[in-house]
Amino acid sequence: MGIDRATRGVLALRTVLARLQDRSIAPPAATRTPAPRTPFEAASGTYTQPDATTCGSAVLVMAEMLADPAYATFVATGRHPATGRTSQLSPAELFHAESLAMHRQTGRWRDRAGRLQSPWISALGTSPWGLARQLTLATAHPHRVDLVDPGRPGAAYDRIVDAVRAGHPVPLYVGNAWSPRHVVLVTTASTDALRVYEPAAGRAVTVTRSAFERGDVALAGWRVPWLAVVPS
């Protein structure tokens, strides 16, 4: 039986990830506040990605906002209630600034803890393993890259639901039949549908299970779910 193009693409990406993903990262000892169950829907259109390469970075900033209410307050108001950090930027401007800073951080030779990491070309966005590493360090939970098997997409969907129900927003890479091209963040999930933060539009979007399993998620013009970054 022949293998279709999408399956070949997944197999090739799995080989690359196996070589590049660093599974030896130990999370920091500190714990973080569990993620709220709902996205920042009230601020629809405010929290958008700064440019075409920063969807992954915007997702990371949003994930940190969901995990850390004090940081979310800082982005929303310009004042951090715990550290006293202040900014005169508007929420949209501050979110852009934080996303750009995150983009630089995930592409450097050293991660936020000062340890060596695989660098990445910024023009290519944020790598899945770089995003997993950042979440591991930011949330005190090890994260890994979980590929969506084109033959069994429902299994990946169920793993996303389990992670979100456990309090972990899940970054999801989507694209075309050839490669992943865009990142969104699953913030709430049920057996029937996912609610995702879509950084290109800065709003929450619903993706049904049937659409996910058909490979027709329609997020920022991309339809095929490729991989998720989930807690180990």
C-alpha positions as CSV (number, residue, x, y, z in Angstrom):
1,M,0.0,0.0,0.0
2,G,1.4,3.4,-0.9
3,I,2.0,6.2,1.6
4,D,0.4,9.5,1.0
5,R,2.3,12.8,1.0
6,A,1.0,13.9,4.4
7,T,2.1,10.6,6.1
8,R,5.5,10.9,4.5
9,G,5.8,14.4,5.8
10,V,4.9,13.3,9.3
11,L,7.4,10.5,9.2
12,A,10.2,12.8,8.0
13,L,9.4,15.3,10.7
14,R,9.3,12.6,13.3
15,T,12.9,11.7,12.3
16,V,14.0,15.3,12.6
17,L,12.4,15.8,16.0
18,A,13.9,12.6,17.3
19,R,17.4,14.0,16.5
20,L,16.8,17.6,17.6
21,Q,14.5,17.4,20.6
22,D,16.4,17.6,23.9
23,R,14.6,15.3,26.3
24,S,17.1,15.9,29.1
25,I,15.7,19.2,30.3
26,A,14.8,19.2,34.0
27,P,12.2,21.8,34.9
28,P,12.9,24.2,37.7
29,A,11.7,23.4,41.2
30,A,9.3,26.4,41.5
31,T,5.6,25.8,40.9
32,R,3.2,28.0,39.0
33,T,-0.4,28.9,39.4
34,P,-2.6,26.5,37.4
35,A,-4.0,27.8,34.1
36,P,-7.5,29.3,34.1
37,R,-10.1,27.3,32.2
38,T,-10.9,30.1,29.8
39,P,-8.9,32.3,27.3
40,F,-8.8,36.1,27.3
41,E,-11.8,36.4,25.1
42,A,-12.8,39.8,26.6
43,A,-9.7,41.2,24.9
44,S,-10.5,39.8,21.5
45,G,-8.3,41.5,18.9
46,T,-5.9,43.0,21.5
47,Y,-3.4,40.2,21.9
48,T,-2.2,39.5,18.3
49,Q,1.2,38.3,17.0
50,P,3.5,41.2,16.0
51,D,4.4,39.8,12.6
52,A,4.2,36.7,10.4
53,T,7.0,34.9,12.2
54,T,5.8,35.3,15.8
55,C,2.7,33.1,16.2
56,G,4.7,30.7,18.4
57,S,6.1,33.5,20.5
58,A,2.6,35.0,21.0
59,V,1.3,31.6,22.0
60,L,4.1,31.3,24.6
61,V,3.3,34.7,26.0
62,M,-0.4,33.9,26.2
63,A,0.4,30.6,27.9
64,E,2.4,32.4,30.5
65,M,-0.4,34.9,31.0
66,L,-2.8,32.0,31.6
67,A,-0.4,30.3,34.0
68,D,0.6,33.4,35.9
69,P,-2.1,36.0,36.9
70,A,0.5,38.5,38.0
71,Y,2.2,38.4,34.6
72,A,-1.3,38.7,32.9
73,T,-2.0,41.8,35.0
74,F,1.3,43.3,33.9
75,V,0.5,42.8,30.2
76,A,-3.0,44.1,30.7
77,T,-2.2,47.1,32.9
78,G,1.5,47.9,32.6
79,R,2.1,47.2,36.3
80,H,3.3,43.9,37.7
81,P,1.7,43.4,41.2
82,A,4.5,41.2,42.5
83,T,7.7,42.7,41.1
84,G,6.7,46.3,40.6
85,R,7.8,46.2,37.0
86,T,6.0,49.0,35.0
87,S,5.4,49.9,31.4
88,Q,3.8,52.9,29.6
89,L,2.8,50.8,26.6
90,S,-0.8,49.9,25.8
91,P,-1.8,46.2,26.3
92,A,-1.5,45.5,22.6
93,E,1.9,47.2,22.4
94,L,3.1,45.4,25.5
95,F,1.9,42.1,24.2
96,H,3.8,42.7,21.0
97,A,7.0,43.7,22.9
98,E,6.8,40.6,25.1
99,S,6.2,38.4,22.0
100,L,9.2,39.8,20.2
101,A,11.4,39.3,23.2
102,M,10.2,35.8,23.5
103,H,10.9,35.2,19.8
104,R,14.5,36.3,20.4
105,Q,14.8,34.2,23.5
106,T,13.7,30.9,21.9
107,G,16.1,31.3,19.0
108,R,19.3,32.0,21.0
109,W,22.1,29.6,21.9
110,R,21.0,29.8,25.6
111,D,17.6,29.4,27.1
112,R,16.0,31.6,29.8
113,A,17.8,29.5,32.5
114,G,21.2,30.2,30.8
115,R,21.6,26.6,29.5
116,L,22.6,25.7,26.0
117,Q,19.8,25.1,23.6
118,S,19.6,24.4,19.8
119,P,19.4,27.9,18.1
120,W,16.8,28.6,15.5
121,I,16.5,30.9,12.5
122,S,14.0,33.6,13.6
123,A,12.6,34.0,10.1
124,L,11.3,30.4,10.4
125,G,9.2,31.2,13.5
126,T,9.5,29.1,16.7
127,S,10.6,25.5,16.5
128,P,8.4,22.9,18.2
129,W,11.3,21.7,20.4
130,G,12.2,25.3,21.3
131,L,8.6,25.9,22.3
132,A,8.5,22.7,24.4
133,R,11.7,23.7,26.1
134,Q,10.4,27.2,27.0
135,L,7.2,25.7,28.4
136,T,9.2,23.3,30.5
137,L,11.2,26.1,32.0
138,A,8.2,28.4,32.4
139,T,5.7,26.1,33.9
140,A,7.8,23.6,35.9
141,H,6.3,20.7,33.9
142,P,8.3,18.8,31.3
143,H,6.8,19.2,27.8
144,R,7.3,17.2,24.7
145,V,6.4,17.3,21.0
146,D,3.5,15.0,20.1
147,L,3.0,14.4,16.4
148,V,-0.5,14.0,15.0
149,D,-0.7,10.6,13.2
150,P,-2.7,11.1,10.0
151,G,-4.0,7.6,10.3
152,R,-5.2,8.2,13.9
153,P,-5.8,11.9,14.5
154,G,-8.4,11.1,17.2
155,A,-5.6,9.8,19.5
156,A,-3.8,13.1,19.4
157,Y,-7.0,14.9,20.0
158,D,-7.7,12.9,23.1
159,R,-4.2,13.6,24.4
160,I,-4.8,17.3,23.9
161,V,-8.1,17.1,25.8
162,D,-6.4,15.2,28.7
163,A,-3.6,17.9,28.9
164,V,-6.0,20.8,28.9
165,R,-8.3,19.3,31.4
166,A,-5.2,18.8,33.7
167,G,-4.6,22.6,33.5
168,H,-2.1,22.8,30.7
169,P,-2.9,25.0,27.6
170,V,-1.6,23.1,24.6
171,P,0.2,24.8,21.6
172,L,-0.9,23.2,18.4
173,Y,1.0,23.5,15.1
174,V,-1.2,23.5,12.0
175,G,-0.3,23.8,8.3
176,N,-0.9,22.3,4.9
177,A,-0.3,18.8,3.6
178,W,3.4,19.5,3.4
179,S,4.5,21.1,6.6
180,P,3.4,22.9,9.8
181,R,3.0,26.7,9.3
182,H,1.2,28.3,12.2
183,V,0.8,27.9,16.0
184,V,-2.3,28.3,18.1
185,L,-3.0,27.6,21.7
186,V,-5.7,25.2,22.9
187,T,-7.2,26.7,26.2
188,T,-10.3,24.7,26.8
189,A,-11.2,21.3,25.5
190,S,-14.0,18.7,25.5
191,T,-14.7,15.4,23.8
192,D,-16.5,17.4,21.0
193,A,-14.6,20.6,20.5
194,L,-11.4,22.6,21.3
195,R,-11.4,26.4,22.1
196,V,-8.2,27.9,20.8
197,Y,-6.4,31.3,21.0
198,E,-5.6,32.2,17.4
199,P,-2.8,34.8,17.5
200,A,-3.1,36.0,13.9
201,A,-6.6,37.4,14.8
202,G,-6.1,37.7,18.6
203,R,-9.3,35.9,19.4
204,A,-10.8,32.6,20.5
205,V,-11.9,30.1,17.8
206,T,-13.7,26.8,18.2
207,V,-12.4,23.7,16.4
208,T,-14.7,20.7,16.4
209,R,-13.4,17.2,16.9
210,S,-14.7,16.2,13.5
211,A,-12.9,19.1,11.8
212,F,-9.7,18.1,13.6
213,E,-10.0,14.5,12.5
214,R,-10.8,15.5,8.9
215,G,-7.7,17.7,8.8
216,D,-9.9,20.8,8.2
217,V,-9.4,23.0,11.2
218,A,-9.4,26.3,9.2
219,L,-7.1,28.4,11.5
220,A,-5.6,31.5,9.9
221,G,-5.9,29.8,6.5
222,W,-4.2,26.6,7.6
223,R,-6.2,23.3,7.9
224,V,-4.0,20.3,8.8
225,P,-3.1,19.7,12.5
226,W,0.5,18.6,12.6
227,L,1.7,18.4,16.2
228,A,1.0,19.5,19.7
229,V,3.3,20.4,22.6
230,V,2.0,18.6,25.6
231,P,3.2,17.9,29.2
232,S,5.2,14.7,29.5
